[in-house]
Amino acid sequence: QAPDSFPPLRNEAAVHVLRGRMKGIQGHCNSCYMDAALFSLFSCTSVLDSMLFKPFPLCDRNVQSILRDEIVNPLRKTGFVRARSVMHLREQLTEKGQCSSFTNAEKDPEEFLNLIMHQILGIEPLLKLQSGGQKEQDCYCYQIFMDKQEDLVVPDVQQLVEHSFLSSDLKLVEIPSCFIIQMPRFGKEYKMFSKIIPSLELDITDLLLDSPRECCVCGDVATLECS
């Protein structure tokens, strides 16, 4: 018998289910990178639910069922996932990824996403990027890289993405179906920003390659872009 499936949490339901003690994904043995990524991808959005149900060409159905039945459904139903469930997934990733440290070491979230999306589930890359007119690059998420900006004290995600794309001379080749963004990384001794404000909507108009835009001087279709 197929287990029940639960939709992502929205509005008041999200507050009711996810707020309080013993909520979220239980951490254990350096799992924080995976816990945060899984919570972000599935708790309140269905944009990647194809990962849970669709039989992709290279799809490992065992990993898919663990992800769906032991992590995502309990998170959406009760707001809590046991560390044992995440460890079950980590053990499968270790076996499939030929990497012995997925069960005990902290990893880069991008490494986790690439492994589960590309090698295990066989999903097509979500992003197509181009830098300075060079060849297109396919990827599953975007890591924000940027130098210290004195005028950004408490930035929002919109500002960080725009600054990062500008400094790296990057453009989106097409509108992505899902735009996974990894915030700037910090060490224990230094933090570039004390806080980052989530942007509930992201305007990617100026980030798109060859997108027709309005001239800010005359209002006609722009032919030049000043960075």
matplotlib code that plots the C-alpha trace (Angstrom):
import matplotlib.pyplot as plt

x = [0.0, 1.4, 2.0, 0.1, 1.6, 1.4, 1.4, 3.9, 3.0, 1.7, 0.7, -0.9, -0.5, 3.3, 3.4, 1.3, 3.2, 6.8, 7.0, 8.1, 10.5, 11.4, 10.5, 12.4, 15.1, 17.1, 20.8, 23.3, 27.0, 27.6, 24.3, 23.5, 24.3, 21.9, 19.2, 19.1, 19.1, 16.3, 14.2, 14.6, 13.8, 10.7, 9.0, 7.0, 7.3, 6.4, 8.7, 11.0, 8.4, 9.2, 12.3, 9.9, 7.6, 8.9, 10.8, 13.7, 15.9, 18.7, 16.5, 17.4, 13.9, 15.2, 16.8, 13.7, 11.4, 13.6, 13.6, 9.8, 8.5, 11.1, 12.0, 9.6, 6.2, 7.0, 8.3, 5.1, 2.8, 4.3, 7.0, 9.7, 12.2, 14.3, 18.1, 17.8, 15.9, 18.5, 21.2, 19.4, 19.6, 23.3, 24.1, 22.5, 24.4, 27.7, 26.9, 25.9, 28.4, 31.5, 32.3, 32.8, 32.4, 28.8, 27.7, 30.1, 31.6, 30.2, 29.9, 29.4, 25.6, 26.4, 28.2, 25.1, 22.7, 24.9, 25.1, 21.4, 20.0, 22.5, 24.1, 21.2, 18.0, 19.2, 17.5, 18.5, 20.4, 18.2, 20.3, 22.1, 24.6, 26.9, 30.0, 31.3, 30.1, 31.8, 30.3, 27.1, 27.5, 24.9, 24.4, 21.9, 22.4, 24.1, 26.6, 26.8, 30.4, 31.1, 33.6, 32.8, 30.4, 30.5, 27.0, 25.4, 25.0, 21.9, 21.3, 18.4, 18.8, 17.9, 20.8, 23.3, 22.3, 22.6, 26.0, 27.3, 26.1, 27.6, 31.0, 31.2, 29.9, 27.2, 23.9, 21.1, 20.7, 17.0, 14.4, 15.0, 12.2, 13.8, 16.5, 18.4, 20.7, 23.3, 24.0, 27.6, 29.7, 31.2, 33.7, 33.5, 35.8, 34.4, 30.9, 30.5, 26.9, 25.3, 21.9, 20.4, 16.8, 14.9, 13.5, 10.0, 10.1, 13.2, 13.3, 15.7, 14.9, 18.4, 20.1, 18.7, 20.8, 19.5, 16.3, 14.6, 14.4, 13.4, 15.9, 15.9, 16.4, 14.0, 11.7, 12.3, 13.8, 17.4, 20.3, 23.1, 23.7, 25.7, 26.8]
y = [0.0, 3.3, 5.7, 9.0, 12.1, 15.5, 18.9, 21.6, 23.7, 27.2, 30.3, 29.6, 25.8, 26.3, 28.4, 25.9, 22.8, 24.1, 26.5, 25.4, 22.9, 19.6, 21.0, 20.8, 18.2, 16.8, 17.3, 14.6, 13.9, 17.0, 16.8, 20.5, 21.2, 18.4, 19.3, 22.9, 22.0, 19.5, 21.8, 24.6, 22.5, 20.7, 22.1, 24.9, 24.5, 21.8, 23.1, 20.0, 17.4, 15.7, 14.4, 12.5, 10.8, 11.0, 7.9, 9.7, 7.6, 7.1, 7.2, 5.1, 4.3, 3.3, 6.7, 8.4, 6.5, 7.3, 11.0, 11.0, 8.6, 9.1, 12.8, 15.0, 13.5, 13.5, 17.0, 18.2, 16.1, 16.7, 19.3, 16.9, 14.5, 12.2, 12.1, 8.4, 9.1, 11.5, 9.0, 6.4, 8.7, 9.5, 5.8, 5.4, 8.4, 7.0, 3.7, 5.3, 8.1, 6.0, 8.6, 7.1, 10.4, 11.3, 9.7, 11.6, 14.6, 18.1, 18.5, 21.3, 21.6, 21.8, 18.5, 16.9, 18.4, 17.4, 13.8, 13.3, 15.3, 14.3, 10.9, 9.3, 10.7, 11.8, 15.2, 17.7, 20.8, 23.5, 26.5, 27.6, 30.4, 32.3, 34.3, 37.1, 35.6, 32.2, 28.8, 28.0, 26.3, 23.9, 23.6, 22.7, 25.7, 29.0, 29.9, 33.7, 34.9, 38.6, 41.0, 43.0, 45.8, 48.8, 49.9, 46.6, 46.3, 44.2, 43.1, 41.2, 38.2, 40.3, 42.6, 39.8, 37.9, 41.1, 42.0, 38.5, 38.2, 41.7, 41.0, 37.6, 39.0, 36.3, 36.0, 33.5, 32.0, 31.3, 31.6, 28.7, 26.5, 26.5, 28.9, 27.4, 30.0, 29.3, 32.3, 33.6, 31.3, 32.3, 30.9, 30.8, 33.8, 36.1, 36.9, 39.3, 40.1, 39.6, 39.1, 38.5, 39.4, 36.8, 38.3, 36.8, 37.5, 37.7, 40.0, 38.4, 40.8, 42.3, 38.9, 37.4, 37.2, 39.2, 40.0, 43.1, 45.9, 49.5, 52.3, 54.2, 57.5, 57.5, 54.5, 52.7, 49.3, 49.5, 48.8, 49.3, 48.2, 50.0, 47.8]
z = [0.0, -1.1, 1.9, 2.1, 0.5, 2.1, 0.3, 1.3, 4.3, 3.6, 5.6, 8.9, 8.5, 8.2, 11.4, 13.3, 12.2, 12.2, 15.2, 18.6, 20.3, 18.5, 15.1, 11.9, 11.0, 13.9, 13.6, 14.2, 13.3, 11.1, 9.2, 9.3, 5.7, 4.5, 7.1, 6.0, 2.3, 2.7, 4.8, 2.3, -0.7, 0.6, 3.7, 2.1, -1.6, -4.2, -7.0, -6.6, -5.8, -9.0, -7.1, -4.9, -7.5, -11.0, -12.4, -14.0, -16.4, -13.8, -10.8, -7.7, -6.4, -2.9, -2.3, -3.8, -1.3, 1.7, 0.7, 0.2, 3.0, 5.8, 5.4, 3.4, 4.4, 8.1, 7.9, 6.2, 8.4, 11.9, 11.3, 12.7, 11.1, 13.2, 12.8, 12.1, 8.9, 7.6, 8.5, 6.5, 3.5, 4.2, 4.3, 0.8, -0.5, 0.8, -0.9, -4.2, -4.3, -3.5, -0.7, 2.7, 4.6, 3.9, 7.2, 9.5, 7.9, 7.0, 3.3, 0.8, 0.2, -3.6, -3.4, -1.8, -4.3, -7.3, -6.0, -5.3, -8.3, -10.9, -10.1, -8.1, -9.5, -12.9, -13.0, -15.7, -14.5, -13.2, -14.2, -17.3, -16.8, -19.1, -18.0, -20.3, -23.5, -22.8, -23.1, -21.2, -17.8, -16.4, -12.6, -10.0, -7.6, -7.4, -4.7, -4.0, -4.1, -3.5, -2.0, 1.1, 0.2, 2.6, 1.6, 2.4, 6.1, 6.3, 2.7, 1.3, -1.1, -4.1, -3.5, -2.9, -6.1, -8.2, -6.7, -7.1, -10.8, -11.5, -9.9, -11.8, -15.1, -15.1, -16.8, -16.7, -20.2, -19.6, -16.8, -14.4, -13.3, -9.8, -8.6, -5.7, -4.1, -1.5, 0.8, 1.3, 3.4, 6.7, 9.1, 12.8, 13.2, 10.5, 9.2, 6.3, 7.3, 10.7, 9.0, 5.6, 4.9, 2.7, -0.4, -0.8, -4.5, -6.8, -9.8, -12.4, -15.2, -15.2, -14.7, -18.0, -21.1, -24.1, -22.3, -23.8, -21.3, -21.1, -21.4, -18.1, -20.0, -23.0, -22.2, -25.5, -25.8, -24.5, -26.8, -24.2, -20.7, -18.1, -15.3]

ax = plt.figure().add_subplot(projection="3d")
ax.plot(x, y, z, "-o")
ax.set_aspect("equal")
plt.show()
